[in-house]
Amino acid sequence: MKPKILVVLRHTLCEEAVRILEGVGDVSVAPRFIGERELTELARDCHGVVLGGNKFGREAIMMAKDLKVISRHGVGVDNVDIVAATERGILVTYTPGANADSVAEHTFALLLGLVRKISLADRSIREGEWGSSEFMGFELVGKTLGIIGLGAIGSRIAKRAMAFEMDVMAYDPYVTQERASALGVKLVDLETLLRSSDAVSLHASLTNETRHILTARELGMMRRTAVLINAARGQLVDEEALIQALKGGTVSGAGLDAFQSEPMPEGHPFMKMRNVLLTPHIASFTKEALARGDKILAMDLAAIFMGRKPIYLANPQALAKSALS
């Protein structure tokens, strides 16, 4: 009897990934906007779960008695209870680097769209207007970009910023001065970055250390003319503090692709703010990035069911309790 593999994604897996998965198991696809409780029930008799942004917590992990692997489509595994999975010997794989270029490009789309007020200008024309003074923006050349998190995505952001003739500084306690210098980036502490940057872009993983790395205190350090870009995780920022900072002019504007609660609740204050540019967590949604991630997770999941160690394992401690031990 083939293992049961449940796919829980916002997109359709590429054909190659489907072929790989069907070679090792019986594949079923969950409804696109399935809720947490419904997902828990649907996954309880599965051996493998291919997961996007849905939460897969302790209850779901404990109820899925036959579960061997959770394959997370993405670089972050903060929506999976890693502790519970490790306790049960369930391997959690992920797809680091697969979406780095796409997220970097989307970050710059948000930055350019925000500082040049593209969405407001577009809306103005569609409404029969032809304003100009309201849409006064600023150039990126000669400005300073501050990057929080200089990993695979952050380093690509730095490269693109330099092509726009921007000065780049970064805060990342896990990156060496040598690595930053090789990228042409000035490594600084968080306060220096916030006080010195014309644009701040978040690219840190979500951990207990980085959750709400920007609160009212940190946002208050930013230049009043500066903008904030978040194409990483909504929980990196104290959302209520950001709302107040945008309303009060402490922060000039924000380009956001990630939010505290997704989908965004109806009537959320961001929706009424003209100094906020919003996209529905689609920074990694390109054909190329999705296909790369599809193939990475499919090959690792298939490897596990064939008794081999996966390449990209988020919880190596689980190996001792897994079927591979």
VENNOR-V662774 format. One line per field, one symbol per residue. psi: psi as a letter, one per 30 degrees, with the letter a starting at -180 (. if undefined). A space follows every 50 residues. Layout:
psi=???
This chain:
psi=kkkkkkkilflkkleeeeeeefffljklklkehkleeeeeefffglfkkj kcfkkjaeeeeefifgkfkjjkjlfkgfgkjeeeeeefgkkjlaikfege eeeeeeeeeeeeeefgheeeeeeeefgglhleefgkallfkflkkkkjjh beeeeeeeeeeefghlkklljjfgkleeeeeffgkkklleeeeeffkfkk kkhlljlfefkhfjaeeeefflkffllkkjgckeffkjeeeeeeeeefge kelkjkfklekklkkkgkeeffkfgkkkkihgegileeeeeeeeeeeeee eeeefgglklejkfifffefflff.
